[in-house]
Amino acid sequence: MKVLVAGVSGKLGRKTALALHARGHQVAGLDRRPWPDAPAGLEIHAIDVRKRPAEDVFRRFRPDVVVHLATMAQLSLHAGSEDQLRQNLGSTRAVFDNCHRHGVRRAIFVGRHTFYGAASDAPLYHTEDEPPLEVASFPALADLVAADLYAGSAFWRFPALETVVLRLCYTLGPSRRGTLASLLQGRLVPAVLGFDPLFQILHEDDAAVAVALAVEKRFRGVFNVAGPPPLPMSRVARQAGRRLVPLPEPLLRHVLGRYGFTGLPAAALSHLKYPVVIDDRPFREATGFRHERDADRAIDDFRLGEAGAFPLP
């Protein structure tokens, strides 16, 4: 099949493109970030998916399947510009509109399990039919939720388009990139005193395989994607060689981004208190997906990752 990957230069985008190419698919990619050392056989276009030249790629390449990975889910201390806070929704609108205009048969939106939000009254395992929790105070998460909901609207807006919405749990691995990797980048990992939430971790290589399977299997709908059983935050930090520092929440708000702590917006503190754990059984049943690497392997690969690693304690 001819597969177009939007957001191909990101961590998961590169691994997904390589996995699809290895499985015999013809792969092209869109990303405003360059991929200068992309392997031969991959057609890479340094284009913002929201801009008009991206439509020319759709028109010329004529993909059978589009994988939309051009979303951001970083928990940044800085709110970002107005454009950044609308990037996920804007890119998703552009991708699905181009899919509709150019006769794409199948579209796969890759979102995040943080869609469900973190709250004290949330169920232990989230299922795909649950709505997002309150996100008004968290603009970056609100944008990701808006993109997810827009992708889901394609089920009725574009009924001829086979649409799949994937909500991936945290990914981790040697690239040392992603939301969880950002939390673990500093030697000191912030924690809210009295809380030790569960974290689901999927090795980034297994995540790429999961997306590739979604390309190849014939199904549609919304699916959670996870891997091994969740681990408590304290265990994740310890195995990653970091020092977990529990502090009262009012004090923690003042030290984030200072004194060696990772920078997080205050709205993200709920994710350091309450778990966001998903039920992934429907996806496994639909695709036959089985993770090959456990959470320990994902954490160890992050710790020993070559990109920007600092000496271990």
C-alpha positions as MATLAB code, in Angstrom:
seq = 'MKVLVAGVSGKLGRKTALALHARGHQVAGLDRRPWPDAPAGLEIHAIDVRKRPAEDVFRRFRPDVVVHLATMAQLSLHAGSEDQLRQNLGSTRAVFDNCHRHGVRRAIFVGRHTFYGAASDAPLYHTEDEPPLEVASFPALADLVAADLYAGSAFWRFPALETVVLRLCYTLGPSRRGTLASLLQGRLVPAVLGFDPLFQILHEDDAAVAVALAVEKRFRGVFNVAGPPPLPMSRVARQAGRRLVPLPEPLLRHVLGRYGFTGLPAAALSHLKYPVVIDDRPFREATGFRHERDADRAIDDFRLGEAGAFPLP';
ca = [
       0.000    0.000    0.000;
       0.951    3.635   -0.409;
       1.091    5.212    3.050;
       1.559    8.900    3.803;
       2.819    9.690    7.324;
       2.097   13.210    8.575;
       4.566   14.145   11.317;
       7.153   11.754    9.936;
      10.198   13.452   11.510;
       9.076   12.959   15.102;
      10.127   10.045   17.275;
       7.122    7.871   16.561;
       6.807    9.142   12.991;
      10.280    7.934   12.050;
       9.838    4.560   13.684;
       6.422    4.085   12.095;
       7.717    5.000    8.633;
      10.612    2.557    9.004;
       8.299   -0.204   10.258;
       5.914    0.289    7.332;
       8.766    0.378    4.813;
      10.208   -2.834    6.258;
       6.782   -4.459    5.844;
       6.814   -3.711    2.119;
       4.715   -0.532    1.934;
       5.554    2.502   -0.195;
       6.004    5.326    2.321;
       6.041    9.098    1.966;
       6.224   11.593    4.813;
       5.253   15.175    5.614;
       6.814   17.265    8.360;
       7.953   20.851    8.688;
      10.995   19.492   10.526;
      13.657   17.969    8.262;
      14.801   14.349    8.360;
      18.167   14.782    6.607;
      19.410   11.222    7.121;
      16.195    9.454    6.160;
      16.926    6.022    4.658;
      16.721    5.487    0.914;
      13.288    4.408   -0.192;
      11.396    6.903    1.970;
       9.980    9.981    0.237;
      10.272   12.868    2.715;
       8.775   16.338    2.205;
       9.773   19.171    4.560;
       6.327   20.794    4.488;
       3.928   21.947    7.186;
       0.881   19.702    6.871;
      -1.354   22.745    7.373;
       0.057   24.600    4.345;
      -1.068   24.452    0.732;
       2.024   22.579   -0.593;
       1.003   19.613    1.580;
      -2.087   19.164   -0.573;
       0.168   18.861   -3.619;
       1.786   15.837   -1.973;
      -1.640   14.262   -1.459;
      -2.523   14.958   -5.084;
       0.704   13.572   -6.522;
       1.401   10.634   -4.163;
      -2.260    9.529   -3.972;
      -1.946    7.554   -0.721;
      -4.194    4.638    0.136;
      -3.702    5.279    3.861;
      -2.735    8.388    5.821;
      -1.257    8.175    9.325;
      -1.609   11.446   11.205;
       1.151   11.809   13.794;
       1.562   15.585   13.483;
       0.303   16.270   17.001;
       2.059   17.510   20.107;
       1.454   16.312   23.661;
       4.342   17.797   25.619;
       3.657   19.007   29.148;
       5.503   22.294   28.797;
       6.011   24.871   31.527;
       5.341   27.591   28.980;
       1.863   27.996   27.593;
       3.181   28.654   24.093;
       1.891   30.961   21.398;
      -1.709   31.058   20.256;
      -0.646   29.207   17.102;
       1.026   26.439   19.118;
      -2.070   26.010   21.263;
      -4.138   25.390   18.139;
      -1.604   23.323   16.218;
      -3.121   19.908   16.938;
      -6.600   20.896   15.824;
      -5.324   22.818   12.796;
      -3.150   19.989   11.535;
      -5.928   17.440   12.078;
      -8.444   19.498   10.131;
      -5.971   19.835    7.253;
      -5.163   16.119    7.157;
      -8.774   14.935    7.149;
      -9.894   17.559    4.656;
      -7.135   16.475    2.269;
      -8.013   12.822    2.790;
     -11.594   13.598    1.776;
     -10.624   15.713   -1.236;
      -8.165   13.217   -2.662;
      -9.949    9.928   -2.200;
      -7.846    8.453    0.600;
      -9.347    5.135    1.628;
      -8.174    5.001    5.268;
      -7.048    7.581    7.850;
      -5.440    6.877   11.207;
      -5.235    9.591   13.855;
      -2.696    8.869   16.581;
      -3.639   10.636   19.791;
      -2.758   10.145   23.438;
      -4.410    8.513   26.420;
      -4.166   11.836   28.246;
      -7.365   12.599   26.315;
      -9.249   11.215   29.313;
      -7.637   13.577   31.811;
      -6.614   12.811   35.390;
      -9.063   13.133   38.274;
      -9.749   11.678   41.696;
     -13.110   10.253   40.634;
     -11.949    8.701   37.343;
     -12.413    4.945   36.813;
      -9.376    2.714   37.221;
      -9.435    1.704   33.549;
     -10.730    4.090   30.892;
     -12.667    2.653   27.969;
     -13.015    4.217   24.539;
     -16.586    5.445   25.047;
     -15.669    7.786   27.906;
     -15.581   11.553   27.297;
     -12.626   13.751   28.260;
     -12.562   15.211   31.733;
     -12.305   18.937   32.454;
      -9.503   20.486   30.373;
     -10.393   24.197   30.509;
      -7.360   25.027   32.675;
      -4.912   23.058   30.491;
      -4.757   24.678   27.019;
      -2.256   22.213   25.528;
      -4.387   19.242   26.566;
      -7.552   20.988   25.402;
      -6.058   21.330   21.918;
      -5.196   17.630   21.814;
      -8.722   16.724   22.945;
     -10.174   18.999   20.245;
      -8.049   17.255   17.609;
      -9.154   13.825   18.837;
     -12.813   14.838   18.728;
     -12.411   16.321   15.247;
     -10.836   13.094   14.002;
     -13.752   11.187   15.508;
     -16.220   13.426   13.679;
     -14.929   11.951   10.419;
     -16.976    8.818   11.174;
     -20.110   10.706   10.113;
     -18.638   13.637    8.147;
     -16.721   11.384    5.739;
     -18.436    7.970    5.908;
     -16.489    6.634    2.897;
     -13.227    7.211    4.773;
     -12.234    4.340    7.071;
     -11.232    6.307   10.158;
      -9.302    4.931   13.129;
      -8.539    6.967   16.258;
      -5.751    5.533   18.407;
      -5.127    6.734   21.951;
      -1.628    5.631   22.909;
      -0.364    5.421   26.466;
       3.010    6.960   27.359;
       5.831    5.748   25.131;
       9.446    5.488   26.232;
      12.682    4.263   24.725;
      16.157    5.153   23.458;
      15.068    8.297   21.604;
      14.507    9.934   25.015;
      11.635   11.955   23.567;
       8.009   12.276   24.521;
       5.873   13.386   27.439;
       7.141   10.823   29.946;
      10.734   11.250   28.760;
      10.426   14.991   29.408;
       9.280   14.317   32.958;
      12.301   12.048   33.500;
      14.917   14.264   31.813;
      16.049   15.981   34.994;
      17.818   14.240   37.853;
      14.987   15.298   40.168;
      11.496   14.095   39.336;
       8.685   16.094   40.965;
       5.960   14.260   42.865;
       2.980   15.376   44.925;
       3.369   14.303   48.538;
       1.075   11.397   49.360;
       0.508   10.294   45.745;
       2.165    7.570   43.667;
       0.077    7.205   40.475;
       0.297    4.314   38.042;
       1.939    4.909   34.662;
       1.334    2.762   31.577;
       4.450    2.545   29.423;
       4.739    1.215   25.871;
       8.178    0.830   24.296;
       8.387    3.203   21.345;
       9.307    0.324   18.997;
       6.169   -1.555   20.006;
       4.154    1.630   19.504;
       5.376    1.818   15.896;
       4.339   -1.799   15.328;
       0.895   -1.038   16.764;
       0.421    1.834   14.305;
       1.638   -0.336   11.420;
      -0.925   -2.987   12.337;
      -3.641   -0.334   12.338;
      -2.605    0.502    8.767;
      -2.855   -3.105    7.596;
      -5.978   -4.346    9.384;
      -9.476   -3.489    8.152;
     -11.405   -1.926   11.018;
     -12.595    1.483   12.127;
     -13.407    3.192   15.404;
     -11.686    4.504   18.530;
      -9.111    2.269   20.234;
      -6.865    2.558   23.276;
      -3.326    1.255   22.755;
      -1.161    0.120   25.673;
       1.389   -2.513   26.542;
       2.598   -4.067   29.811;
       0.795   -3.609   33.153;
       1.200   -0.144   34.699;
       3.934    0.705   37.201;
       3.879    3.208   40.077;
       5.634    6.466   39.412;
       8.167    5.794   42.184;
       9.263    2.577   40.478;
       9.601    4.272   37.087;
      11.743    7.094   38.484;
      13.958    4.766   40.506;
      14.654    2.435   37.588;
      15.371    5.412   35.333;
      18.104    6.455   37.773;
      16.265    9.534   38.966;
      15.465   10.834   42.413;
      11.758   11.202   43.122;
      11.129   14.228   45.343;
       7.647   14.308   46.901;
       6.602   17.798   47.997;
       3.354   19.362   49.211;
       1.416   20.550   46.196;
       1.512   24.298   47.074;
       5.309   24.150   47.397;
       5.694   22.029   44.273;
       3.991   24.707   42.208;
       6.788   27.126   43.076;
       9.769   24.871   42.349;
       8.713   23.492   38.947;
      11.268   24.475   36.337;
      13.774   25.500   39.055;
      16.338   23.872   41.320;
      16.794   20.941   38.927;
      13.104   20.076   38.605;
      11.417   19.537   35.265;
       9.193   22.395   34.205;
       5.492   21.580   34.201;
       2.397   23.787   34.081;
       0.424   23.783   37.309;
      -2.499   22.172   35.454;
      -0.340   19.095   34.835;
      -0.011   18.343   38.550;
      -3.205   16.308   38.449;
      -1.279   13.813   36.278;
       1.238   13.447   39.119;
      -1.592   12.599   41.516;
      -4.104   10.460   39.671;
      -3.470    7.671   37.153;
      -4.671    7.689   33.553;
      -4.883    3.963   32.823;
      -6.621    2.577   29.741;
      -8.281   -0.679   28.764;
      -6.655   -1.787   25.494;
      -8.404   -5.119   24.944;
     -10.474   -4.025   21.901;
      -7.335   -2.981   19.979;
      -5.541   -6.232   20.754;
      -8.580   -8.221   19.624;
      -8.931   -6.204   16.404;
      -5.272   -6.397   15.379;
      -3.662   -9.292   17.251;
      -1.154   -6.807   18.695;
       1.189   -8.134   21.358;
       3.953   -6.028   22.862;
       7.423   -7.599   22.696;
       9.185   -5.416   25.277;
       8.153   -5.019   28.896;
       8.138   -1.769   30.843;
      11.531   -2.505   32.391;
      13.036   -2.731   28.904;
      11.466    0.580   27.897;
      12.829    2.328   30.993;
      16.284    0.771   30.622;
      16.441    1.789   26.946;
      15.508    5.332   27.944;
      18.188    5.389   30.615;
      20.873    4.116   28.272;
      19.653    6.080   25.259;
      22.329    7.690   23.193;
      20.603   10.996   22.388;
      21.587   13.662   24.889;
      22.228   11.215   27.721;
      24.008   12.534   30.761;
      26.207   10.428   33.099;
      24.137    8.109   35.235;
      24.205    8.570   39.004;
];
